[in-house]
Amino acid sequence: MYDGIIFDKDGVLLDSAVNDFLWMDKVRVNAAEKHGIEMDVDDAMTVAKASSAERVQKLLDSKNASWEQLQKIENIVQDSKIRLMQENYITPFPQVETILDNLDVEKAVATNAPRRTAEFTFDHFGLEGHFRIINAPAMDPMPEYFDRRKPSTEMLKSAMDYMNASNPVMVGDTKSDIRAAEKAGIDSILVESYGERPELDPTHRVGRLAELKRLLD
């Protein structure tokens, strides 16, 4: 029996895959251009998925760009995401609040989304009360933001401490979620929210979040 659940946010609780996430890549590319940086979609995806400051530093060096410029770009990206939530293009998955209500165990969040956007998400949709702690990395300073993101175990271990959980489970939809759980020594549940079956080795798989209670029972 798990004594805590740590949720990822995007792709698990929040349906943010507008246009298969290409909206975010395009915003990032356009924002970079406004700041005099030539960035293509592959570069944008590198920033979105990077799990270390070292990897991003290499990209910045190749573009003759600075961390300060990248922070301005990322703020534009997050402003766009907040606007999409305000306009209901990005919303929680169906029945998320009911699903959370029916899980009688301590719950936490560990998301790679920047803290400002994560706080807006849970406040805007009225979900913050379901969680013991919501962990999301701040973007200042930027290098630490990338180093704290999953698959780093920092946010998972913090959540475990807050929940006083010795045997929690991580619920995510990406390689970074599953890898973070492995490194933290806890089980994982892969949610295949968009019908994809990534070649990962989680402890469990579910097709959608609504199946979580049945699995845990």
N, C-alpha and C positions, 0 to 999 in steps of 0.2 A: 504494500500500500504506500503510495507516494504521500509525503507530508507537505508538499508544496508544488506549485506549478509556476514556471517562469515562461512567460509568453514573449515571442517576438511581436512586433507591431505590424509593419507593412507586409501584406500577403498572408497574414494570419488573422489579425483582428480588423485591419483596415484594408479595404479593397482599393489599392492605389495604382493598380496596373492600367491606368488610362492609356489607350493606344499602345499596349504592351510595354509600358514605361518609357516609350520613345519621347513622350512629352518632356520628360526630365532631361534627357540627353540633348534635345533640341534647345531647351531653355539654357542649358549650361553652355552649349556651343555659341549661341547668340550673345549670351552675357560675356563670354570670353572675348568675342570679337569687339564688343563695345569697349573692352579694356585693353585692346590692342594685342590680344593673344590669339594666335591661330590654333584652333582646337577642332578636331573632327569628332565624329560620334564614338570612335574607338577610344580616343583620349577621354571623352566624357565618361564612358563606361569604366575606364581605369580609375578615375576619381571616385565614381559611385561605389566601386567594389573593393577599392584598396583597403588593405588591413594593416598597413604600416606607413609611418611617415617617410621612411626610406624610399618606398616605392613611389610615393607622390613627389618626393624631392627630385628623383630622377626625371620624372615627367616635367616638373617645373624647370629644371636645368635645361632640358632639351628645348623648351619654349622660351628660354630667357625670361622667365616669369618669377614672381615672388610669392611668398606665403600671403602677404597683404593683399595682393591682387586676387589670389584664389579665394580668400575669405570674402571679398566683395562679390565675387562670382557666386559663391555658395549661398550668400545671403539673398541674392536675387532668385536663386533656385528655390530656396525655402519660402520666400515671399510668394512665389508662384504656386507652391504647393498649398500654402495656407489659403490663398484665394480660391483654389480649386475645391477645397473643403468648404469654404464659405458658400460657394455656388453649387454645392452638392454634386459635383462631378466625382469627388472622392468621398466615400462614406464607409462606415463599418460594414462588414459582411452581414447578411441577414441574420437576425435574432442573436446577435453577439451579446447583448445585455442579458437576454434570457439564458443563454448558454453559460455565461459567467455566474449568474444567480444560482444556477443549478449545480455548480461545482462547489461542494462543501469542503474546501481546503484553502489554505493560505495561497494567495496569488501575487505575482510580481511581474514586472515587465523589464526586459533587457533588449533595447532597440538600438540599432546603429544610426537611426535618424537623429539629427541634431536636437539638442535639448529644447531649444525654443519651439521647434515644430512639434516635438513630442508633447510638450506641455500644452500647446494649443489644441492638439488633437484630442487629448483626454478631457480637457476642459470643455471644448466646443461640443463634443458628443456626449458629455455627461457620464464618462466612464471611469473617472479617476478614483471614485470611491470603492471600486472593486479590488484595488490593488494595495498591498502593503507598502510597496515602493515602486516607483517608475524610474528606471535607470536609463539615461540617455546621455551621450557625451556632449559637453559644451564645445563650441567651435573656437573658443579662445582660451589658450593658444591652439592654433590649427594643428601643429605636429602632434600634440597630445590627443587631439580629437581622433586622428587616424590610428594612433597606437592603442587607444582604449576600445576601439570597435572590435566586435567579434570577428574572428575567432579568439581574441583575447578573452580570458576567463574573468577579468576584473569585475565586470557588471554582474555576471552570474554569481560569483562568490559574495559580492555585496548583497545581492538579493537573498541568497541562502542565509546570510547572517541576520538580515532584517526579519526574515520569516522564521528564524530559528529552525531551519529545515535541515535534516541530515540526509534525507533521501528524496529530493525533489526531481522533477522531470522538466526538460526544456522542450517547448513546443515552437517549432519554427518551420520555415519553408525553403531555406537556402543552405548551401554548403557551410557558410560561416556559422549558422546556428548549430548544425549538427557537429561540426568540428569543435566548437566552443564547449558543447556538452561533453564530448569525448575527453577533451583536455581537462575539464573540471571533474571528471570521474562520475558523471551522472547519466541517467538514461535520456533518450530523446524521442520525440514524436515528430515525424515529418508530415506536414499538412500539404497535400497536393492541390492547393486552392485553384490552380488554373489548368488542371488536367494533365500537367506534365509529370513524368516519372524520372526525376534526376537520378543519376547513378551514384547514389549515396548509400550508406549503411546505417540508418537510424535503428534504434531499438524497436520502434513501431512506425507504421504508416497509416494515415487516414486520408480519405478522399476529400473531406471537408470538415470544418471545425465542429459542426453539429454532431459528428461521430465521436467526439472526445469523451463525453460522459460514459457512453456505452463501453468504450475501450477501457477507461479507468475503473469502471464497475466490474 
